[in-house]
Amino acid sequence: MATDLGSSEYFTVGSLVTCTTCLDTQVEGEVLAFDQVTKMLIIKSQSSSNRTTLNNVHMVNLALVSDIQVKKESKETPPCLPSLNIARLNNRAKEQIDKKRKLVSALKAGVSPEGQRLYVAINKTIDEVSWNGEDIIVMKNVRITPPYKPENVRGNMDSKALIHVRKIVEKHLKDREAPPTGGGRAPSQ
């Protein structure tokens, strides 16, 4: 069933190929990358949403392909890859590690799943969120205590931060109580 790709077989970046998978579906597009060792081919094709600014990207395991045709071989040298901003990538990695550590500390403190979900919901829009035991601390001056309802949001009553956080808590609870709408996934418990 699978195409026999000899050790000398390769696909040039920029070439146009058509693959027929073992499920008899066809994938056609431009080769973005090919790894000869793992026989993985990455193909860029027209967006299924028909938006010209987007593309579909397919990772194809050639061991599971019944046929592959090279429609047009690219003779051009592939463009140089853009340089990466290593400092920015390191900062993003550090931020993600810090967020995970905060969630782990919440688990160790015995925070309820509802408290953890609320923490994640707040953290999507506000970066300055931390744990103090089971309490969620937002922007250093708003505290949310279990059971994490709007009436459990405490701080300076005239504070815009407190009002904003209370609205986030209300929206989070409203979204959790709303029945799922057609075709989507049900909220996790």
Order of alpha helices (4+ residues) and beta strands (2+ residues): beta-beta-beta-beta-beta-alpha-alpha-beta-beta-beta-beta-alpha
